Each structure stands twice: as C-alpha cells, then as structure tokens.
C-alpha cells in the first residue's frame, strides 16, 4: 500500500523513543553525579539499569506482540517508558535506578516492534522505502538527542528526564494505528513454529550479519576510533563528537535512499555493497591523515545506512506475519550481542596492535562479503 504520512510518523515516533533512552541522558550524568554526591561508577548505573532489561524482556515483548497484537503491547510499554522516565526527575538516586529499570522494560522492544509494524503494513519496495526512512530517523535521532540532552542538562539535570513525557502522546497515537496482526494458534504450536522459523538458514545468516555489523561499529568505530583521534592527532573532544556524528548523518542520508539501491542492485547485492564499505572504511581508517578521515566516516555511513534496513527488510520477508514480533525482537537481541561483544573483541586484538583492531574488523566485513557473494552465486 502507498506510504501513509500519519502512520509513518507514528512509527517513526516509536523508533525515536527507542533511541532517546540513553542518548538524551548521557550529557546529564555529571550533573546527576554532583547533585547526589555519588561516584562516576555509580552514576553510569543509570545507563546499565536501562539497558539490562532489554536482554531479558525484548523476546518476551516480541512473543506478547505476536500473541496479543502490536498495539496491545506498544501502548502500555510507551506509557511505562514515559511515566517511569519522567518520574526520575523527582526521585532520589536509589529510586532512579529502579525507575530506569522499569523504563528499560517499557523500552526493551520499541525499535524492533516499530520495524515489525512496517512489515505488517507495507510490502515489497514500499516496505524497503519505509524501513529506509525508519533507519534514517533512527540515525538522526542518535545525532540529535546527544546535543539536545546537553542543552537541557545545561539548565537543569532534571530536564532530560522530563523529555521522556513525550512518550505519552506517542502511546495515544499508536492506539489508532491500523495494523493489529496477532497469532490465534495454540501456544504450544506457536512456540514450535517459532523455533522452526528461527532455524531458517538464511535468517540465521542475517542474524549473524547483524552481530558482525555491531561488532565492527561498537568495537572499532565507537570504541577505538575516538582513541585514534585523540592519541594520534590530539583531537578536541568536540571534534571527535563531530566525526562520530558525521557517520550517523551519512547513514541517515543513504538509508533514506534505500529504495534506489534495492531497485537497482537487489537486496543481496545491496548488502554486499554495504559490507564492502565496512571493509574499506576499516582498512583506511588507521592510515589516513586527519583531514581525510571524513572519507572513512562517509564510506562507513554509506555501508551502515544501506545494510541495516536491508537486513530488516529481508528478515521481515522471511518471517510469517504471526511471528514477526518474536523474529524482530530476536534481531534486536542479536544486535545487542554484537554491541556487547564488539568492545571485548577489539580490546583483545588491541593487545597485539592498535592498527590490527581495524584490520580485524575489515576482515570480519570481508568474510560476510564473501558469504553473501557465495549466496548470490547459489553456493550457500
């Protein structure tokens, strides 16, 4: 069906709620630390308390979304996210940790279920276009929420928490979405068929691809690229933040053009192109002079901007409608796996050589480029 502006804007709002939880709070952490007289180690628990529930509750939310319906799960999750989040502004530190945990439950599957809704409502190139726009919104949200959080925290550390109240009108808008697909089969059949769906070989490759992407992103780019900028070029922290933001800006642009890539090259070749870009950017990143490093973030942004929404599109095409919630929530879970494993792998490689961190990540990207090339030739 044609892209409907009101429906898309509502789905985009869900996606933005999925990425606001950490990014808008991070700049306020020093102010919270000073206000409560706590240590750096303690204050960062506000991030861990929020992200931890996602590991356990994301699959649960996916199952509930399949069994009860997307709106039935999203509306209370958004209310919980908003109310628990803004309540932190009025709580002591111990209560804040508890409220952040509750907020993390509400936010555990928002991004996954926004993609699920797109899969429910759109098909074919329209689905790819909507997923591309959604990925673009996600990247722009990451770029925007950090400075917004800094601006709000400049006046008062409580203000970023009050910003979570916007989730409440989003919940009301979600209640009027048109799609409400849900599974009617017996629960034992649902779980049996879920295992069968998740064992699909192509789906497993796409899950592994997402792990690889976030190992590269969180291991080399977010982990060691800032260190490279500081140690080799004595780059100011603000300039480092601009380099990091530039990648998300480029990714947002190319995600919004995803339909062009898929129509011209097809999904598999688009993913191949993306992994080629990951490999190329990692190969050049430790060797380029400072004034040329923007080329690496451009190439990385191109790769990231087209790979992630294309993977989502392929996964949605493989997932039966009654199982999209659990499949997309599992996709979110494997992304968190890559985010967790990336810094660990990069730190182990760093013991041997700084440049090797980027070269190993280039090798991981090259491996998946090869796997998709073999898939395209029918050998996998």
VMD Tcl script that draws the C-alpha trace (Angstrom):
set ca {
  {0.00 0.00 0.00}
  {1.21 3.61 -0.51}
  {3.15 5.21 2.31}
  {0.72 6.95 4.66}
  {2.22 10.03 6.33}
  {0.31 9.79 9.63}
  {1.07 6.08 10.03}
  {4.74 6.54 9.18}
  {5.17 9.49 11.53}
  {3.67 7.44 14.36}
  {6.04 4.54 13.64}
  {8.98 6.95 13.43}
  {7.97 8.33 16.83}
  {8.16 4.82 18.30}
  {11.65 4.43 16.80}
  {12.76 7.74 18.30}
  {11.52 6.63 21.73}
  {13.66 3.52 21.26}
  {16.87 5.57 20.95}
  {16.18 8.52 23.27}
  {16.57 6.46 26.45}
  {20.36 6.66 26.73}
  {21.39 9.43 24.34}
  {19.45 12.28 25.95}
  {20.57 11.26 29.47}
  {24.32 10.81 28.85}
  {25.19 14.54 28.91}
  {23.32 14.92 32.22}
  {25.35 12.27 34.07}
  {27.97 14.69 35.52}
  {25.20 16.93 36.84}
  {23.38 13.96 38.41}
  {26.65 12.79 39.98}
  {27.27 16.20 41.55}
  {23.65 16.65 42.66}
  {23.63 13.37 44.62}
  {27.31 13.32 45.64}
  {27.89 9.91 44.08}
  {30.82 8.42 42.15}
  {31.27 8.05 38.38}
  {30.87 4.30 38.78}
  {27.53 4.76 40.48}
  {26.08 7.33 38.09}
  {26.72 5.24 34.98}
  {24.47 2.59 36.51}
  {21.62 4.77 35.24}
  {22.58 3.56 31.77}
  {23.05 -0.09 32.73}
  {19.77 -0.14 34.66}
  {18.01 0.99 31.50}
  {19.73 -1.34 29.00}
  {19.80 -4.51 31.14}
  {16.05 -5.32 30.87}
  {16.31 -5.41 27.08}
  {18.36 -8.59 27.19}
  {15.59 -10.44 29.01}
  {12.41 -8.64 28.05}
  {12.87 -7.99 24.31}
  {11.98 -11.59 23.32}
  {9.11 -11.58 25.81}
  {7.70 -8.41 24.26}
  {8.06 -9.96 20.81}
  {6.09 -13.04 21.87}
  {3.39 -10.89 23.51}
  {3.18 -8.72 20.38}
  {2.57 -11.83 18.27}
  {0.00 -13.29 20.67}
  {-1.86 -10.18 21.83}
  {-1.24 -7.72 19.00}
  {1.28 -4.94 18.39}
  {-0.82 -2.07 19.75}
  {-1.77 -4.08 22.84}
  {1.92 -4.33 23.77}
  {3.23 -1.00 22.48}
  {0.70 1.28 24.19}
  {1.39 0.14 27.80}
  {5.14 -0.10 27.04}
  {5.20 3.52 25.89}
  {3.18 4.68 28.91}
  {5.57 2.80 31.23}
  {8.57 4.23 29.35}
  {7.29 7.79 29.62}
  {5.95 7.76 33.19}
  {8.92 5.90 34.71}
  {11.38 8.04 32.76}
  {9.99 11.44 33.72}
  {9.48 10.30 37.34}
  {13.27 10.05 37.66}
  {13.36 13.86 37.80}
  {11.63 13.74 41.20}
  {13.32 10.69 42.76}
  {16.38 10.02 44.90}
  {19.20 8.05 43.31}
  {18.14 4.59 44.51}
  {14.60 5.15 43.26}
  {16.00 6.50 39.98}
  {17.78 3.18 39.39}
  {14.53 1.29 39.96}
  {12.59 3.68 37.70}
  {15.22 3.38 34.99}
  {14.88 -0.41 35.17}
  {11.11 -0.08 34.73}
  {11.67 2.36 31.88}
  {14.04 -0.16 30.30}
  {11.30 -2.79 30.36}
  {9.00 -0.38 28.55}
  {11.68 0.47 26.02}
  {13.08 -3.04 25.55}
  {11.49 -3.74 22.15}
  {10.36 -0.37 20.79}
  {12.74 -0.29 17.81}
  {12.09 -3.95 16.98}
  {8.32 -3.50 17.11}
  {8.40 -0.32 15.02}
  {10.07 -2.38 12.28}
  {7.51 -5.13 12.87}
  {4.69 -2.64 12.24}
  {6.32 -1.63 8.95}
  {6.43 -5.31 8.00}
  {2.74 -5.66 8.87}
  {1.57 -2.61 6.93}
  {3.82 -2.47 3.85}
  {5.14 -4.92 1.28}
  {7.80 -5.03 -1.45}
  {9.52 -1.77 -2.41}
  {7.15 0.23 -0.21}
  {8.37 -1.79 2.78}
  {12.01 -1.19 1.80}
  {11.33 2.53 1.40}
  {9.61 2.73 4.81}
  {12.41 0.75 6.51}
  {14.97 3.04 4.89}
  {13.19 6.11 6.20}
  {12.88 4.47 9.62}
  {16.62 3.75 9.75}
  {17.27 7.33 8.68}
  {15.10 8.63 11.52}
  {16.93 6.36 13.97}
  {20.34 7.71 12.88}
  {19.14 11.32 13.01}
  {17.69 10.67 16.47}
  {21.08 9.47 17.72}
  {22.74 12.57 16.22}
  {20.11 14.94 17.68}
  {19.42 13.61 21.18}
  {23.00 13.98 22.47}
  {23.19 17.77 21.90}
  {19.54 18.17 22.98}
  {20.34 16.37 26.23}
  {23.39 18.57 26.70}
  {21.33 21.72 26.14}
  {18.64 20.65 28.62}
  {21.19 19.49 31.20}
  {22.96 22.86 30.90}
  {19.93 24.40 32.63}
  {19.00 21.54 34.96}
  {19.88 17.83 35.10}
  {16.17 17.03 35.60}
  {15.05 18.40 32.24}
  {16.31 15.49 30.09}
  {14.19 13.13 32.21}
  {11.12 15.31 31.73}
  {11.64 14.97 27.97}
  {10.52 11.33 28.29}
  {6.96 12.60 28.81}
  {6.68 12.83 25.01}
  {6.23 9.03 25.01}
  {2.70 9.51 26.39}
  {1.25 11.28 23.32}
  {3.14 8.76 21.18}
  {1.31 5.96 23.04}
  {-2.02 7.63 22.34}
  {-1.16 7.93 18.63}
  {-0.12 4.24 18.50}
  {-3.55 3.26 19.81}
  {-5.02 4.44 16.49}
  {-2.65 2.54 14.19}
  {-4.46 0.33 11.65}
  {-2.49 -2.90 11.97}
  {-3.25 -5.44 14.69}
  {-1.95 -8.79 13.45}
  {-1.86 -11.49 16.11}
  {-1.46 -15.24 16.27}
  {-4.59 -17.28 17.04}
  {-2.97 -20.73 17.08}
  {-2.46 -22.74 20.30}
  {0.52 -21.55 22.33}
  {2.43 -24.85 22.01}
  {2.12 -24.64 18.22}
  {3.28 -21.04 18.29}
  {6.49 -21.93 20.16}
  {7.09 -24.99 18.00}
  {6.70 -22.98 14.80}
  {8.81 -20.12 16.20}
  {11.75 -22.50 16.63}
  {11.22 -23.74 13.07}
  {11.14 -20.17 11.71}
  {14.26 -19.07 13.63}
  {16.20 -22.13 12.39}
  {15.91 -20.92 8.77}
  {19.46 -20.90 7.38}
  {19.07 -17.61 5.53}
  {17.58 -15.98 8.63}
  {20.50 -17.21 10.73}
  {22.94 -15.64 8.27}
  {21.11 -12.33 8.57}
  {21.22 -12.53 12.37}
  {24.96 -13.26 12.21}
  {25.34 -10.33 9.83}
  {23.78 -8.00 12.40}
  {26.17 -9.30 15.07}
  {29.09 -8.62 12.72}
  {27.88 -5.10 11.93}
  {27.69 -4.13 15.60}
  {31.00 -5.79 16.45}
  {32.55 -3.50 13.83}
  {30.59 -0.45 14.90}
  {30.99 -0.77 18.68}
  {34.41 -2.41 18.63}
  {36.37 -0.26 16.17}
  {34.34 2.86 15.35}
  {32.78 3.79 18.69}
  {35.48 2.10 20.78}
  {38.88 2.75 19.20}
  {38.30 5.43 16.56}
  {37.91 8.16 19.24}
  {41.14 6.91 20.86}
  {42.87 7.08 17.46}
  {41.73 10.69 17.02}
  {42.89 11.70 20.49}
  {46.20 9.83 20.71}
  {47.47 10.38 17.17}
  {46.09 13.82 16.38}
  {45.31 15.28 19.84}
  {41.80 15.99 18.62}
  {39.45 18.03 20.80}
  {36.52 16.03 22.27}
  {34.01 18.23 20.45}
  {35.70 17.49 17.10}
  {35.70 13.79 17.98}
  {31.95 14.01 18.57}
  {31.52 15.63 15.14}
  {33.40 12.76 13.46}
  {31.18 10.24 15.26}
  {28.03 12.20 14.42}
  {29.04 12.53 10.78}
  {28.82 8.76 10.29}
  {25.24 8.73 11.55}
  {24.42 11.72 9.37}
  {25.74 9.96 6.27}
  {23.93 6.75 7.30}
  {20.67 8.69 7.65}
  {21.04 10.11 4.14}
  {21.74 6.77 2.48}
  {19.04 4.95 4.48}
  {16.52 7.41 3.08}
  {17.64 6.36 -0.43}
  {17.39 2.63 0.25}
  {14.64 2.05 -2.33}
  {17.04 3.24 -5.06}
  {19.73 0.73 -4.05}
  {17.34 -2.23 -3.79}
  {15.62 -1.45 -7.10}
  {18.96 -1.03 -8.86}
  {21.02 -3.81 -7.27}
  {18.61 -6.10 -5.38}
  {18.78 -6.85 -1.65}
  {21.76 -9.24 -1.64}
  {23.99 -7.01 -3.77}
  {23.00 -4.04 -1.62}
  {24.21 -5.94 1.46}
  {27.39 -6.92 -0.42}
  {27.98 -3.25 -1.23}
  {27.45 -2.35 2.40}
  {29.92 -4.91 3.72}
  {32.44 -3.79 1.09}
  {32.06 -0.27 2.51}
  {32.56 -1.55 6.07}
  {35.76 -3.33 4.99}
  {37.07 -0.36 3.00}
  {36.47 2.16 5.78}
  {38.14 -0.08 8.38}
  {41.16 -0.65 6.11}
  {41.73 3.07 5.57}
  {40.76 4.42 8.99}
  {44.06 3.87 10.86}
  {46.23 5.13 7.97}
  {44.53 8.28 6.66}
  {45.65 11.75 7.80}
  {43.22 13.68 9.98}
  {41.90 15.87 7.15}
  {41.00 12.75 5.14}
  {39.33 10.73 7.90}
  {35.93 12.16 6.99}
  {36.18 9.96 3.88}
  {36.23 6.90 6.14}
  {33.16 8.01 8.08}
  {31.41 8.74 4.76}
  {32.13 5.23 3.46}
  {31.15 3.68 6.80}
  {27.94 5.74 6.82}
  {27.11 4.53 3.31}
  {27.62 0.91 4.36}
  {25.69 1.20 7.61}
  {22.90 3.21 6.01}
  {22.09 0.51 3.46}
  {22.97 -2.72 5.29}
  {20.81 -2.45 8.40}
  {17.45 -1.60 6.80}
  {18.09 -4.13 4.02}
  {18.70 -6.84 6.61}
  {15.46 -5.82 8.32}
  {13.62 -5.99 5.01}
  {14.93 -9.47 4.25}
  {14.13 -10.72 7.74}
  {10.59 -9.35 7.56}
  {10.13 -11.07 4.20}
  {11.14 -14.40 5.77}
  {9.05 -14.01 8.92}
  {5.40 -15.13 8.70}
  {3.05 -12.33 9.88}
  {2.12 -14.15 13.10}
  {5.81 -14.45 14.07}
  {7.19 -11.04 13.09}
  {7.20 -9.80 16.67}
  {9.45 -12.55 18.03}
  {11.64 -12.59 14.90}
  {12.30 -8.83 15.00}
  {12.81 -8.92 18.77}
  {15.37 -11.69 18.26}
  {17.01 -9.46 15.66}
  {17.21 -6.74 18.31}
  {18.71 -9.22 20.76}
  {21.47 -10.27 18.35}
  {22.29 -6.60 17.74}
  {22.78 -6.17 21.50}
  {25.04 -9.24 21.37}
  {27.23 -7.53 18.78}
  {27.24 -4.30 20.80}
  {28.45 -6.22 23.85}
  {30.98 -8.42 22.05}
  {32.50 -5.69 19.86}
  {34.47 -3.81 22.55}
  {35.65 -7.10 24.09}
  {36.95 -8.45 20.76}
  {38.56 -5.12 19.88}
  {40.29 -4.92 23.26}
  {41.73 -8.42 22.86}
  {43.06 -7.58 19.39}
  {44.43 -4.26 20.71}
  {46.85 -6.23 22.92}
  {48.67 -7.18 19.73}
  {48.43 -3.96 17.73}
  {46.34 -0.80 17.59}
  {46.00 -0.92 13.80}
  {45.08 -4.60 13.99}
  {41.77 -3.63 15.64}
  {40.66 -2.01 12.38}
  {42.23 -4.65 10.16}
  {40.46 -7.48 12.01}
  {37.16 -5.62 11.67}
  {37.88 -5.23 7.95}
  {38.44 -8.98 7.85}
  {35.08 -9.66 9.52}
  {33.36 -7.42 6.96}
  {35.25 -9.20 4.16}
  {34.11 -12.58 5.45}
  {30.45 -11.56 5.24}
  {31.01 -10.00 1.83}
  {32.29 -13.41 0.73}
  {29.35 -15.24 2.34}
  {26.81 -13.07 0.53}
  {28.75 -13.45 -2.72}
  {28.50 -17.23 -2.34}
  {24.80 -16.89 -1.52}
  {24.29 -14.83 -4.67}
  {26.04 -17.47 -6.73}
  {23.93 -20.25 -5.18}
  {26.85 -21.92 -3.35}
  {25.47 -21.22 0.13}
}
mol new
graphics top color blue
foreach p $ca { graphics top sphere $p radius 0.5 }
foreach p [lrange $ca 0 end-1] q [lrange $ca 1 end] { graphics top cylinder $p $q radius 0.2 }
display resetview
